[in-house]
């Protein structure tokens, strides 16, 4: 434990002893859903090295059954599949409960699975650890409106993210089935407040934005970081909230197209934006 940046190892060790005894004897920790109680303790007692090895803190689904794992085990899985059932949350600011996946869809699924509803029960610390070294490797819809998002381990995660900040307000580029879809939010990963967003790189606007990001990252662009941050900020709101304030993004892009003497690839595509371009469209896989 620490206070004002000062660490007291002897205090941390004593807390670890108390927690270990509590986990061995507490009915809450020993219950069938005791892993959820452990996640609450992870948030209340920030002893990260200790919690990494505690067994039974994260529930996963594989080979037709739920099993419990430590964080240390989960972060080593090459691929984690998140299953989300549409509609997974209200598109605006209201709170709503994340739905459980349909039992038959879960039973027919393959891989190591973390359901959206279980993901929402993870502490910020554990969820961030699970996803901080992963990128999206697959996105697929089922015929009964479930979204599968596969997350693989990756050394250079920042290259897949649009954000200059990296972990905050994460927006990741990935090709989606519908070219007309610009993108949408999925679930929490590394940011405690904002869900992860997918930007469709098969969409002309998505492809252009990622092209601008690549040129900026190597200093080969007329766009300074402030301009690019403004663009990302105006994109984040419609991606996160089903097209909300899309007119602000469209106005900014219009002004960008009025800048004289740019090379052709630096001009944004001249397309009309609408709110439904930021809403998931569930086709069959």
Residue pairs with C-beta under 8 A, 6 or more apart in sequence:
1 7
1 8
1 11
1 12
1 15
1 46
1 47
2 8
12 47
12 50
15 45
15 47
16 47
16 50
19 41
19 45
19 47
19 50
22 29
23 29
23 38
23 54
26 37
28 34
28 37
29 37
29 38
31 37
34 56
35 56
35 57
35 58
35 59
35 68
35 121
36 121
38 54
38 56
38 57
39 57
39 121
39 122
39 123
39 126
40 123
42 51
42 57
42 123
42 125
42 126
43 123
43 124
43 125
46 125
48 125
51 57
51 71
51 125
51 126
52 70
52 71
52 72
52 129
53 70
53 71
53 72
54 70
54 71
55 68
55 69
55 70
56 68
56 69
56 70
57 68
57 69
57 70
57 71
57 126
58 68
58 69
58 70
58 71
58 74
58 114
58 118
58 122
58 126
58 130
59 66
59 67
59 68
59 69
59 118
60 66
60 67
60 68
60 69
60 74
60 80
60 112
60 113
60 114
60 118
61 67
61 106
61 109
61 112
61 113
61 114
61 115
62 111
62 112
62 113
64 107
71 126
71 129
71 130
74 80
74 130
75 129
75 130
75 133
77 112
77 153
78 152
78 153
79 111
79 112
79 137
79 150
79 151
79 152
79 153
80 111
80 112
80 113
80 114
80 130
80 134
80 150
80 151
81 109
81 111
81 112
81 113
81 114
81 148
81 149
81 150
81 151
82 113
82 114
82 115
82 116
82 119
82 148
82 149
82 150
82 151
82 186
82 187
83 101
83 105
83 106
83 109
83 113
83 114
83 115
83 116
83 146
83 147
83 148
84 98
84 101
84 116
84 146
84 147
84 149
84 186
84 187
85 99
85 100
85 101
85 102
85 105
85 116
85 145
85 146
85 147
86 145
86 146
86 147
86 280
86 282
87 99
88 98
88 99
88 116
88 147
88 186
88 187
89 96
89 98
90 96
91 241
91 242
91 279
92 241
92 242
92 244
93 241
98 116
98 117
98 120
99 116
99 117
100 115
100 117
101 115
101 116
101 117
101 146
102 144
102 146
105 142
105 144
105 146
106 113
106 115
109 148
111 150
114 130
116 187
119 127
119 187
119 188
120 187
120 188
122 130
124 192
127 188
127 189
127 190
128 167
128 189
128 190
128 192
131 151
131 189
131 190
131 196
132 157
132 167
132 189
132 190
133 153
133 154
133 155
133 157
134 151
134 152
134 153
134 154
134 157
134 189
135 151
135 152
135 154
135 157
135 160
135 172
136 149
136 150
136 151
136 160
136 172
136 174
136 198
137 150
137 151
137 152
138 148
138 149
138 150
139 147
139 148
139 149
139 150
139 174
139 176
139 198
140 147
140 148
140 285
141 147
141 148
141 177
141 282
141 283
141 284
141 285
142 148
142 284
142 285
143 284
143 285
145 282
147 186
147 280
147 282
148 285
149 186
149 187
154 160
157 166
158 166
160 172
160 173
160 174
161 170
161 171
161 172
162 171
162 172
162 173
162 199
162 209
162 210
162 213
162 232
162 235
163 169
163 170
163 171
163 232
164 225
164 228
164 229
164 232
167 190
167 191
168 190
168 191
168 194
169 191
169 194
169 232
169 236
170 189
170 190
170 191
170 194
170 196
170 197
171 183
171 196
171 197
171 198
171 199
171 232
171 235
171 236
171 239
172 196
172 197
172 198
172 199
173 198
173 199
173 200
173 201
173 206
173 210
174 198
174 199
174 200
174 201
175 200
175 201
175 202
176 183
176 198
176 200
176 202
176 203
177 283
178 200
178 281
178 283
179 200
179 202
179 203
180 203
180 277
181 200
181 203
181 277
181 278
181 279
181 280
181 281
182 199
182 200
182 203
182 205
182 206
182 238
182 239
182 273
182 277
182 278
183 197
183 198
183 199
183 200
183 203
183 206
183 239
183 278
184 197
184 198
184 239
184 242
184 278
184 279
184 280
185 194
185 195
185 196
185 197
185 198
185 239
185 240
185 241
186 195
186 196
186 197
186 198
187 195
187 196
188 194
188 195
188 196
189 195
189 196
190 196
194 236
194 240
195 240
197 236
197 239
197 240
199 206
199 209
199 210
199 235
199 239
200 206
201 207
201 210
203 277
204 269
204 271
205 253
205 268
205 269
205 271
205 273
208 265
208 268
208 269
209 231
209 235
211 265
212 221
212 223
212 228
212 231
212 266
213 228
215 221
215 223
216 223
216 225
216 228
221 266
222 262
222 266
223 266
230 252
231 252
234 245
234 248
234 249
234 252
235 249
237 244
237 245
237 248
237 249
238 244
238 245
238 246
238 249
238 273
238 275
238 278
239 278
241 278
242 275
242 278
242 279
243 274
243 275
243 276
243 277
243 278
243 279
244 275
246 273
246 274
246 275
246 277
246 278
247 273
249 273
250 272
250 273
253 268
253 273
256 267
256 268
257 267
257 268
257 270
